[in-house]
Amino acid sequence: MKFILFLTVAFTAFAQAENFECPLTKNKLPFVGLSIFDGNPKLKVDLKPDNGDEAPPHRWTLTGVTPWAACRYGKEKLLVVKKLKSKISNCTTEESLVGSQKFNKIKCI
């Protein structure tokens, strides 16, 4: 019984996880950064990472927000946005390739 309960809890936690990667652009605009917003990015509520004064990877705690991810290219243009699952509690940026210094992926739980 305990074993089945453990699997259910693990599956529920896994089901709430979400990953997102900023895609390459067809017009080859350079990737500038990835932001997390509370609500649609048009509302301009850009959330500062918990460790925003440090070098990446960055972390956000997302308690009580409606998280959206936004990819910035070129001169700070937002070209790609995605509404994230509302039940995630934090997100962390990751490099697209080890050693690339391009933190264009996020992993959220």
C-alpha distances in whole Angstrom, upper triangle without the diagonal:
4,5,5,6,9,10,11,13,14,16,17,19,20,21,23,25,29,31,35,38,42,44,47,50,52,55,54,54,53,49,50,46,43,42,40,41,40,41,43,45,48,47,48,45,45,42,43,40,39,41,44,47,45,45,42,40,39,36,36,34,33,32,34,36,36,36,38,39,43,44,48,51,54,56,53,52,49,48,45,42,39,37,33,30,30,27,28,28,31,33,34,37,37,40,41,42,41,45,46,46,45,42,42,38,35,31,30,26
4,5,5,6,9,10,11,12,14,15,17,18,20,22,23,27,29,33,36,40,42,45,48,51,54,52,52,50,47,47,44,41,40,37,39,38,39,41,43,46,46,46,43,42,39,40,38,36,38,41,43,42,42,39,37,36,33,33,31,31,30,32,33,34,34,36,37,41,42,46,49,52,54,50,50,47,47,43,41,37,35,32,28,29,25,25,26,28,30,31,34,35,38,38,39,39,42,43,43,42,39,39,35,33,29,27,24
4,5,5,6,9,10,11,12,14,16,17,18,20,22,25,27,31,34,38,40,43,46,48,51,50,50,48,45,46,42,39,39,37,38,37,38,40,42,46,45,45,43,42,39,40,37,36,37,40,43,41,41,38,35,35,32,32,31,30,30,32,33,34,33,35,36,39,41,44,47,50,52,49,49,46,45,41,39,36,34,31,28,28,25,25,26,27,29,30,33,33,35,36,37,36,40,41,41,40,37,37,33,31,27,26,23
4,5,5,6,9,10,11,12,14,15,16,19,20,24,26,30,33,37,38,42,45,47,50,49,49,48,44,45,42,38,38,35,37,36,37,39,41,44,43,44,41,41,38,39,37,36,38,40,43,42,41,38,35,35,32,32,30,30,29,31,32,32,32,34,34,38,40,43,46,50,51,48,48,44,44,40,38,34,32,29,26,26,23,24,25,27,28,30,33,33,35,36,37,37,40,41,41,40,37,37,33,30,27,25,22
4,5,5,6,9,10,11,13,14,15,17,19,23,25,29,32,36,38,41,44,47,49,48,48,47,43,44,40,37,36,33,35,34,34,37,39,42,41,42,39,38,36,37,34,33,35,38,41,40,40,37,34,33,30,30,27,27,26,28,29,29,29,32,33,36,38,42,45,48,50,47,46,43,42,39,36,33,30,27,24,24,21,21,22,24,26,28,31,32,35,35,37,36,40,41,40,39,36,36,32,29,25,23,20
4,5,5,6,9,10,11,12,14,16,17,21,23,27,30,34,36,39,42,45,47,46,46,44,41,41,38,35,34,32,33,32,33,36,37,41,40,40,38,37,34,35,32,31,33,35,38,37,37,34,31,31,28,27,25,25,25,27,28,29,28,30,31,35,36,40,42,46,48,44,44,41,41,37,35,31,29,26,23,23,20,20,20,22,24,26,28,29,32,32,33,33,36,37,37,36,33,33,29,27,23,21,18
4,5,5,6,8,10,10,12,14,16,19,21,25,28,32,33,37,40,42,45,44,44,43,39,40,37,33,33,31,32,32,33,34,36,40,39,40,37,36,34,35,32,31,33,35,38,37,37,33,30,30,28,27,26,25,25,27,28,28,27,29,30,33,35,38,41,45,46,43,43,39,39,35,33,29,28,24,22,23,19,19,21,22,23,25,28,27,30,31,32,32,35,36,36,35,32,32,28,25,22,20,17
4,5,5,6,9,10,10,13,15,18,21,25,28,31,33,37,39,42,45,44,43,42,39,39,36,33,32,30,31,30,30,32,34,38,37,38,35,35,32,34,31,31,33,35,38,37,37,34,31,30,27,27,25,24,24,25,26,26,25,27,28,32,34,37,40,44,45,42,42,38,38,34,32,28,26,23,19,20,17,18,19,21,23,25,28,28,31,31,33,33,36,37,37,36,32,32,28,25,21,20,16
4,5,5,6,9,10,11,13,17,20,23,27,30,32,36,38,41,44,43,42,41,37,37,34,31,30,27,28,27,28,31,33,36,35,35,33,32,30,31,28,27,30,32,35,34,34,31,28,27,24,24,22,21,20,22,23,24,23,26,26,30,32,36,38,42,44,40,40,36,36,33,30,27,25,21,18,18,15,15,16,18,20,22,25,26,29,30,31,31,35,35,35,34,30,30,26,23,19,17,14
4,5,5,6,9,10,11,15,17,21,24,28,30,33,36,39,41,40,40,38,35,35,32,29,28,26,28,27,28,30,32,35,35,35,32,31,29,30,27,26,28,30,33,32,32,29,26,25,23,22,21,21,21,23,24,24,23,25,25,29,30,34,36,40,42,39,38,35,35,31,29,25,24,20,17,18,15,15,16,17,18,20,23,23,26,27,28,28,31,32,32,31,28,27,23,21,17,15,12
4,5,5,6,9,10,13,16,20,23,26,28,32,34,37,40,39,38,37,34,35,31,28,28,26,27,27,27,29,31,34,34,34,32,31,29,30,28,28,29,31,35,33,33,29,27,26,24,23,22,21,21,23,23,23,22,24,24,28,29,33,35,39,41,38,37,34,33,29,27,24,22,19,16,17,14,14,16,18,19,21,23,23,26,26,28,28,32,32,32,31,28,27,23,20,17,15,12
4,5,5,7,9,12,16,19,23,26,28,32,34,37,39,38,38,37,33,34,31,27,26,24,25,24,24,26,28,31,31,32,29,29,27,28,26,26,28,30,33,32,32,29,26,25,22,21,20,18,18,20,20,20,19,21,22,26,28,32,34,38,40,36,36,32,32,28,26,22,20,17,13,14,11,12,14,16,17,20,23,23,27,27,29,29,33,33,32,31,27,26,23,20,16,14,11
4,5,5,7,11,14,17,21,24,26,30,32,35,38,37,36,35,31,31,28,24,24,21,23,22,23,25,27,30,30,30,27,26,24,25,23,22,24,26,30,29,29,25,23,22,19,18,16,16,16,18,19,18,18,20,20,24,26,29,32,36,37,34,34,30,30,27,24,21,19,15,12,13,10,9,11,13,14,16,19,20,23,24,26,27,29,30,29,28,24,24,20,17,13,11,8
4,5,5,9,11,15,18,22,24,27,30,33,35,34,34,33,29,30,26,23,23,21,23,23,23,25,26,30,30,30,28,27,24,26,23,23,25,27,30,29,28,25,22,21,19,19,18,17,18,20,20,19,18,19,19,23,24,28,31,34,36,33,32,29,29,25,23,19,18,15,12,14,12,11,13,14,14,16,18,18,21,22,24,24,27,28,27,26,23,22,18,15,12,10,8
4,6,8,11,15,18,21,23,27,29,32,34,34,33,33,29,30,27,23,23,20,22,22,22,23,25,28,28,29,27,26,24,26,24,24,26,28,31,30,30,26,24,23,20,19,19,17,18,19,19,18,17,18,19,22,24,27,30,34,35,32,31,28,27,24,21,18,16,13,10,12,10,10,13,14,15,17,19,20,23,23,25,26,29,29,29,27,24,22,19,16,13,11,9
4,7,10,13,17,20,22,26,28,31,33,33,32,31,27,28,24,21,20,17,18,18,18,20,22,25,25,25,23,22,21,22,21,21,23,25,28,28,27,24,21,20,17,16,15,13,14,16,15,14,13,15,16,19,22,25,28,32,33,30,29,26,25,22,19,16,14,10,7,9,7,6,9,11,12,15,17,18,22,22,25,26,28,28,27,25,22,21,17,14,11,8,6
4,7,10,14,17,20,23,26,29,31,30,29,28,24,25,22,18,18,16,18,18,19,20,21,25,25,25,23,21,19,21,19,19,21,22,26,25,24,21,18,17,15,14,14,13,15,17,16,15,13,14,14,18,19,23,26,29,31,28,27,24,24,20,18,15,13,10,8,11,9,7,9,10,9,12,14,15,18,18,21,22,25,24,24,22,19,17,14,11,8,6,4
4,7,10,14,16,20,22,25,27,26,26,25,21,22,19,15,15,13,15,16,17,18,19,22,23,22,21,19,18,20,18,19,21,21,25,24,23,19,17,16,14,14,14,13,16,17,16,14,11,12,11,14,16,20,22,26,27,24,24,20,20,16,14,11,11,7,7,10,10,8,11,10,9,11,12,13,16,16,19,20,23,22,22,19,16,14,11,8,6,5,6
4,7,10,13,16,19,22,24,23,23,21,18,19,16,13,14,13,16,17,18,18,18,22,23,22,21,19,18,19,17,19,20,20,23,22,21,17,15,15,14,14,15,15,18,20,18,16,13,12,10,13,14,17,19,23,25,22,22,19,18,15,13,11,12,9,10,13,13,11,13,11,9,10,10,10,13,12,15,17,20,19,18,16,13,11,7,6,5,6,9
4,7,9,13,15,18,21,19,19,18,15,16,13,10,12,11,14,16,17,16,16,19,21,20,19,17,17,18,17,19,20,19,23,22,20,16,15,14,14,14,16,16,19,20,18,16,12,11,8,10,10,14,16,20,22,19,18,15,14,11,10,8,10,9,11,14,15,13,15,13,10,11,9,10,12,11,14,17,19,17,17,14,11,8,6,5,7,8,12
4,6,9,12,15,18,16,16,15,12,13,11,9,12,13,16,18,19,18,17,20,22,21,21,18,18,19,17,20,20,19,22,21,19,15,14,15,15,16,19,18,22,23,21,19,15,13,9,10,9,12,13,17,19,17,17,14,13,10,11,10,13,12,15,18,19,16,18,16,12,12,9,9,10,8,12,14,16,14,14,11,9,6,4,6,9,11,15
4,7,9,13,14,13,12,11,8,10,9,8,11,12,15,18,18,17,15,18,20,19,19,17,18,18,18,21,21,19,22,21,19,16,15,15,17,17,20,20,23,24,21,19,16,13,9,8,6,9,10,13,16,14,13,11,10,7,9,10,13,13,17,19,21,19,20,18,14,14,11,11,11,9,13,16,17,14,14,10,9,5,6,9,12,14,18
4,6,9,12,11,11,11,9,12,12,11,14,16,18,21,21,19,18,20,23,22,22,20,21,22,21,24,24,23,25,24,22,19,18,19,20,21,24,23,27,28,25,22,19,16,12,11,8,11,10,13,17,15,14,12,10,8,11,12,15,16,19,22,24,22,24,21,18,17,14,14,13,10,13,17,18,15,16,12,12,8,9,12,15,17,21
4,7,9,7,8,9,8,12,12,13,16,19,21,24,24,22,20,22,25,23,25,22,23,24,23,27,26,24,27,25,23,20,20,21,23,24,27,26,30,31,28,25,22,19,15,13,10,11,10,12,15,15,14,13,11,10,13,15,19,20,23,26,28,25,27,25,21,20,17,16,14,11,13,17,18,14,15,12,13,10,12,15,18,21,24
4,5,5,6,8,9,12,13,14,17,20,21,25,24,21,19,21,24,23,24,22,24,25,25,28,28,26,28,27,25,22,22,23,25,25,29,28,31,32,29,26,23,19,16,14,11,11,8,10,14,14,12,12,9,10,13,16,19,21,24,27,29,27,29,27,23,22,19,19,17,15,17,21,21,17,18,14,16,13,15,18,21,23,27
4,5,8,11,12,15,17,18,21,23,25,28,27,24,22,23,26,26,28,26,28,29,29,32,32,29,32,31,28,26,26,27,29,29,32,31,35,35,32,29,26,23,20,17,14,14,12,12,16,17,14,15,11,12,16,18,22,24,27,30,32,31,33,30,27,26,23,22,21,18,20,23,24,20,21,18,19,16,18,21,24,27,30
4,6,9,11,14,17,18,21,24,25,28,27,24,22,23,26,25,27,25,28,28,29,32,32,29,31,31,28,26,27,27,29,30,33,32,36,36,33,30,27,24,21,18,15,14,10,10,13,15,13,14,11,13,17,20,24,26,29,32,34,32,34,32,28,27,24,24,22,19,21,25,24,21,21,18,20,17,20,23,26,28,32
4,6,9,12,14,16,19,23,24,28,28,25,22,23,27,25,27,25,27,27,27,30,29,27,28,28,25,23,24,25,27,28,31,31,35,36,32,30,27,23,20,17,14,12,9,9,13,14,13,14,12,14,17,20,24,25,29,31,34,31,33,30,26,25,22,21,19,16,18,21,21,17,18,15,17,15,18,21,24,27,31
4,6,9,12,14,17,20,22,25,25,23,20,21,24,22,24,22,24,24,24,28,27,24,26,25,23,21,22,23,25,26,29,29,33,33,30,28,25,21,18,15,11,9,6,5,9,10,10,11,10,12,16,19,22,24,28,30,32,30,31,28,25,24,20,20,18,16,19,21,21,17,17,14,16,14,17,20,24,26,30
4,6,9,12,15,19,21,25,25,23,20,21,24,22,23,20,22,22,22,25,24,21,23,22,19,18,19,20,23,24,27,28,31,32,29,27,24,21,18,14,11,9,5,5,9,10,11,12,12,13,16,19,23,24,27,29,31,29,29,26,23,21,18,17,15,14,16,18,17,14,13,11,13,11,15,18,22,24,28
4,6,9,12,15,18,21,22,20,17,19,22,19,21,18,19,19,18,22,21,18,20,19,17,15,16,16,19,20,24,24,28,29,26,24,21,18,14,11,8,6,4,7,9,9,10,10,10,11,14,16,19,20,24,26,28,25,26,23,19,17,14,14,12,11,14,16,16,12,11,8,9,8,12,14,18,20,24
4,7,10,14,16,20,21,19,16,18,20,17,18,15,16,16,16,19,18,15,17,17,14,13,14,14,17,18,22,22,26,27,24,23,20,17,14,11,8,5,5,6,8,7,9,10,11,12,14,17,20,20,24,25,27,25,25,22,18,17,13,14,13,13,16,18,17,13,11,9,9,9,12,15,18,20,24
4,7,10,13,17,18,17,14,17,18,15,16,12,13,13,12,16,15,12,15,14,12,11,12,11,14,15,18,19,22,24,21,20,16,14,11,8,6,5,7,10,11,8,10,10,11,11,12,14,17,17,21,22,24,21,21,18,15,13,10,12,11,12,15,17,16,13,11,8,7,7,10,11,15,17,20
4,7,10,14,15,14,12,15,16,14,14,10,11,11,11,14,14,12,15,15,13,11,11,10,12,12,15,15,19,20,17,16,13,11,7,6,5,6,9,12,13,10,11,9,11,10,10,11,13,13,17,18,20,17,18,15,11,11,8,10,11,12,15,17,17,15,13,10,8,6,8,8,12,13,17
4,6,10,12,12,9,13,13,11,10,7,7,8,9,12,13,11,14,15,14,12,12,10,11,10,13,13,16,17,14,13,10,8,6,5,7,8,11,14,14,11,12,10,12,11,9,11,12,12,15,16,18,16,16,13,11,11,10,13,14,15,19,20,21,18,16,13,11,10,11,10,13,13,16
4,7,9,10,8,12,12,10,9,6,6,8,8,11,13,12,15,16,16,14,13,11,10,8,10,9,13,14,10,10,6,6,5,6,9,11,15,18,18,14,14,12,14,12,10,10,10,9,12,13,15,12,12,10,9,10,10,14,16,17,21,22,23,21,19,16,13,12,12,10,12,11,14
4,6,7,6,9,9,7,5,4,5,9,10,13,16,14,18,19,19,18,17,14,13,10,12,10,12,12,9,8,6,5,6,8,11,12,16,19,18,15,15,12,14,13,10,10,9,10,13,12,15,13,14,12,12,14,14,18,20,21,24,26,27,25,22,20,17,15,15,13,15,14,16
4,7,8,10,8,8,6,7,7,10,12,14,17,16,20,21,22,20,20,16,15,11,11,9,10,9,5,5,5,6,9,11,15,16,20,23,22,18,18,15,17,16,12,12,10,10,12,10,13,13,13,13,13,16,17,20,23,24,28,29,30,28,26,23,20,19,18,16,17,15,16
4,6,8,7,8,7,9,10,14,16,18,21,19,23,25,25,23,22,19,18,14,15,12,13,11,7,5,6,6,9,11,15,16,20,23,22,18,17,14,16,14,11,10,8,10,12,10,14,14,15,15,15,18,19,22,25,25,29,31,32,30,28,25,22,20,19,17,18,16,18
4,5,6,8,8,10,12,15,17,20,22,21,24,26,26,24,23,20,19,17,17,15,16,15,11,8,8,6,9,9,13,14,18,20,20,16,15,12,13,12,8,9,8,10,13,13,16,16,18,18,17,19,19,22,24,25,28,30,31,29,27,24,21,19,19,17,19,18,20
4,5,5,7,7,10,13,16,19,21,18,22,23,23,21,21,19,18,16,17,15,18,16,13,11,10,7,8,7,10,11,14,17,16,13,11,8,11,10,8,9,10,12,15,15,19,18,19,18,17,18,18,21,23,23,27,29,29,27,25,21,19,17,18,17,19,18,21
4,5,8,10,13,16,19,22,24,21,24,26,26,25,25,22,22,20,21,19,20,19,15,13,13,11,12,10,13,13,16,18,17,13,12,10,12,12,10,12,12,15,18,18,21,21,22,22,21,22,22,25,26,26,30,32,32,30,28,24,23,20,21,20,23,22,24
4,6,9,12,15,18,21,23,21,23,26,26,25,25,22,21,18,19,17,18,16,13,12,12,11,13,12,15,16,19,21,19,16,15,13,15,15,13,14,13,16,18,17,21,20,21,21,20,22,22,26,27,28,32,33,34,31,29,26,24,22,23,21,23,22,24
4,6,9,12,15,18,20,17,20,22,23,22,22,19,19,17,18,16,18,17,14,13,12,11,12,11,14,13,16,18,16,13,13,11,14,15,12,14,14,16,19,18,21,20,20,20,19,20,20,23,25,26,29,31,31,29,26,23,21,20,21,20,22,21,23
4,6,9,13,15,17,15,18,21,22,21,21,17,17,14,15,13,15,13,10,11,10,10,12,12,15,15,18,20,19,15,15,13,17,16,14,15,14,15,17,16,19,18,17,17,16,18,19,22,24,26,29,30,30,28,26,23,21,20,20,18,20,19,21
4,6,9,12,14,12,15,17,18,17,17,14,14,11,13,12,15,14,11,12,10,9,10,9,12,12,16,18,17,13,14,12,15,15,13,14,14,14,17,16,19,17,16,15,14,15,15,19,21,22,26,27,27,25,22,20,17,16,17,16,18,17,19
4,6,9,11,10,13,15,16,15,15,11,10,8,9,9,12,12,10,11,9,10,10,11,14,14,18,20,19,16,17,15,18,17,14,15,14,14,16,15,17,15,14,12,12,13,14,17,20,22,25,26,26,24,21,19,17,16,16,14,16,15,17
4,6,8,6,9,11,13,13,13,9,9,7,10,11,13,15,13,14,12,13,12,13,15,15,18,20,19,16,18,17,20,19,17,18,17,17,19,18,19,17,15,13,12,12,13,16,19,21,24,24,24,23,19,18,15,16,17,15,16,16,18
4,5,5,8,9,11,10,10,6,5,5,8,10,13,15,14,15,13,13,12,14,15,16,19,21,21,18,19,18,20,19,17,18,17,16,18,18,18,15,13,10,9,9,10,13,16,19,21,21,21,21,17,16,13,14,14,12,14,13,15
4,6,8,9,12,11,11,7,6,5,7,10,12,15,14,17,15,16,16,17,19,19,23,25,24,21,23,22,24,23,21,21,20,18,19,19,18,16,13,10,10,10,12,15,18,21,23,23,23,22,19,19,16,17,17,14,15,14,15
4,6,6,8,8,9,6,6,8,10,13,16,19,18,20,17,18,17,18,19,19,22,24,24,21,23,22,25,24,22,22,22,20,22,22,22,18,16,12,12,10,11,14,16,20,21,20,20,20,17,17,14,17,17,15,16,16,17
4,5,8,8,9,6,8,9,12,14,17,19,18,20,17,17,16,16,17,16,19,21,20,17,20,19,22,21,20,21,21,20,22,22,23,19,17,14,13,11,11,14,16,19,21,21,20,19,16,16,13,15,16,15,17,17,19
4,7,9,11,9,11,12,15,18,20,23,21,23,21,21,19,19,19,19,21,22,21,19,22,22,25,24,24,25,25,24,26,26,26,23,21,18,16,15,14,17,18,21,23,22,21,20,16,17,15,18,19,18,20,20,22
4,6,8,8,10,13,16,19,21,24,23,24,22,22,20,20,20,19,21,22,22,20,23,23,25,25,24,25,26,24,26,26,26,23,21,17,16,13,13,14,15,19,20,19,17,17,14,15,13,16,17,17,18,19,22
4,6,7,11,14,17,20,23,26,24,25,22,22,19,19,18,18,19,20,21,19,22,22,24,23,23,24,25,24,26,27,27,23,22,18,16,12,11,12,12,16,17,15,14,14,10,12,10,14,15,15,17,19,21
3,5,8,12,15,18,21,24,22,23,19,19,16,16,15,16,17,19,20,18,21,20,21,20,20,21,22,21,23,24,24,20,19,15,12,9,7,8,9,12,14,13,12,12,8,9,7,11,11,11,13,15,18
4,7,10,14,16,20,22,21,22,18,18,15,16,15,16,18,21,22,19,21,20,22,20,20,20,21,19,21,22,22,18,17,13,10,7,5,6,8,11,13,12,12,12,9,10,7,10,10,9,11,13,16
4,7,10,13,16,19,18,18,15,15,13,14,14,15,18,21,21,18,20,19,21,19,18,18,19,17,19,19,20,16,14,11,8,6,5,8,11,14,16,16,16,15,12,12,9,11,11,9,11,12,14
4,7,10,13,16,15,16,13,14,13,15,16,17,20,23,24,20,22,20,22,20,18,18,17,15,16,17,16,13,11,7,6,4,7,10,13,16,18,18,19,18,16,15,12,13,12,9,10,10,11
4,6,9,12,11,13,10,12,11,14,16,17,21,24,24,20,21,19,21,19,17,16,15,13,14,14,14,11,8,5,5,7,9,13,16,18,21,21,22,21,19,18,14,15,13,10,11,9,11
4,6,9,9,12,10,13,13,16,19,21,24,27,27,23,24,22,24,22,19,18,16,13,14,12,12,9,6,4,7,9,12,16,19,22,24,24,25,25,22,21,18,18,16,13,12,10,10
4,6,6,8,7,10,12,15,18,20,24,27,27,23,24,21,23,20,17,15,13,11,11,9,9,7,5,5,8,11,14,17,21,23,26,26,27,27,24,23,19,19,17,13,13,10,10
4,6,9,9,13,15,18,21,24,27,30,30,26,27,24,26,23,20,18,15,13,12,10,9,8,6,8,11,14,17,21,24,26,29,29,31,30,28,26,23,22,20,17,16,12,12
4,7,9,13,16,19,22,24,28,31,30,27,27,24,26,23,20,18,15,13,12,9,9,10,9,11,14,17,20,23,27,28,32,32,34,33,30,28,25,24,22,19,18,15,14
4,6,9,12,15,19,21,24,27,27,23,23,20,22,20,16,14,11,10,11,8,9,10,9,11,12,16,18,21,25,26,29,30,32,30,28,26,22,21,20,17,17,14,14
4,7,10,13,17,19,23,26,26,22,21,18,19,17,13,11,8,8,8,6,9,9,10,12,13,16,18,21,24,25,29,30,31,30,28,25,22,20,19,16,16,13,14
4,7,10,13,16,20,23,23,19,19,15,17,14,11,9,6,5,7,7,9,8,10,10,10,13,14,17,20,21,25,26,28,26,24,21,18,16,15,12,13,10,12
4,7,10,13,16,20,20,17,16,12,13,10,7,6,4,5,9,9,12,11,13,12,11,13,14,17,19,19,23,25,26,24,23,20,17,14,13,11,13,11,14
4,7,10,13,17,18,14,14,10,11,8,6,5,6,7,10,12,14,12,14,12,10,11,11,14,16,16,20,22,23,21,19,16,13,11,10,9,11,11,14
4,6,10,13,14,11,10,6,8,6,4,7,9,10,14,15,18,16,17,15,13,14,12,15,16,16,19,22,22,20,18,15,13,10,11,11,14,14,17
4,7,10,12,9,8,6,6,5,6,9,12,13,17,19,21,19,20,18,14,14,12,14,14,13,17,19,20,17,15,12,11,8,10,11,14,16,19
4,7,8,5,5,5,6,7,9,12,15,17,20,22,24,22,23,20,17,17,14,16,15,15,18,21,20,17,15,12,12,10,12,14,17,19,22
4,6,6,5,7,7,9,12,15,18,20,23,25,28,25,26,24,20,19,16,17,16,15,18,21,20,17,15,12,13,11,14,16,20,22,25
4,6,6,9,10,12,15,19,22,23,27,29,31,29,30,27,24,23,19,20,19,18,20,23,22,18,17,14,15,14,17,20,23,25,29
4,6,9,11,14,16,20,22,24,28,29,32,30,30,27,24,24,21,22,21,21,23,25,24,21,19,16,17,16,20,21,25,27,30
4,6,9,12,13,17,19,21,25,26,28,26,26,24,21,21,18,20,19,20,22,24,24,20,18,15,16,14,17,19,22,23,27
4,6,9,11,15,17,20,24,25,28,26,27,25,22,22,19,21,21,20,23,26,25,22,20,17,17,15,18,19,22,23,27
4,6,7,11,14,16,20,21,24,22,24,22,19,19,17,19,19,19,22,25,25,22,20,17,16,13,15,16,20,20,24
4,7,10,14,16,20,22,25,23,25,23,20,20,18,20,19,18,22,25,25,22,21,17,16,13,15,17,20,21,24
4,7,10,13,16,19,21,20,22,20,17,18,16,17,18,16,20,23,24,21,20,16,15,12,13,14,17,17,21
4,7,10,13,15,18,17,19,18,15,17,15,17,19,18,21,24,25,23,21,18,16,13,13,13,15,15,18
4,6,10,12,15,14,16,16,14,16,15,17,19,18,22,24,26,23,22,19,17,13,12,12,13,13,16
4,7,8,12,11,14,14,13,16,16,18,21,20,24,26,28,26,25,22,19,16,15,13,14,12,14
4,6,9,8,11,11,10,13,14,16,19,19,23,25,27,25,24,21,18,15,13,11,11,9,11
4,6,6,10,11,11,15,16,18,21,22,25,27,29,28,26,24,20,18,16,13,12,9,9
4,6,8,11,12,16,18,21,24,24,28,29,31,30,28,26,22,21,18,15,14,11,10
4,6,9,12,15,18,20,24,25,28,29,31,30,29,27,23,22,19,15,14,10,8
4,6,8,12,14,17,20,21,24,25,27,27,25,23,20,19,16,12,10,6,5
4,7,11,14,17,20,22,25,25,27,27,25,23,20,19,17,13,11,7,6
4,7,10,13,17,19,22,22,24,23,21,20,16,16,14,10,8,6,6
4,7,10,13,15,18,19,20,20,18,16,12,12,10,6,5,4,7
4,7,10,13,15,15,17,16,14,13,10,10,8,5,5,6,9
4,7,9,12,12,14,13,11,10,6,7,5,4,6,9,12
4,6,9,9,11,10,9,8,5,7,5,6,7,11,14
4,5,6,7,6,6,5,4,6,6,9,11,14,17
4,7,9,7,8,6,6,6,6,10,12,15,19
4,6,5,8,8,9,10,10,13,14,18,21
4,6,8,9,10,12,12,14,15,19,21
4,6,8,10,13,14,16,18,21,24
4,5,8,10,12,15,17,21,24
4,6,9,11,14,16,19,23
4,6,9,11,14,18,21
4,6,8,11,14,17
4,7,10,13,17
4,7,10,14
4,6,10
4,7
4
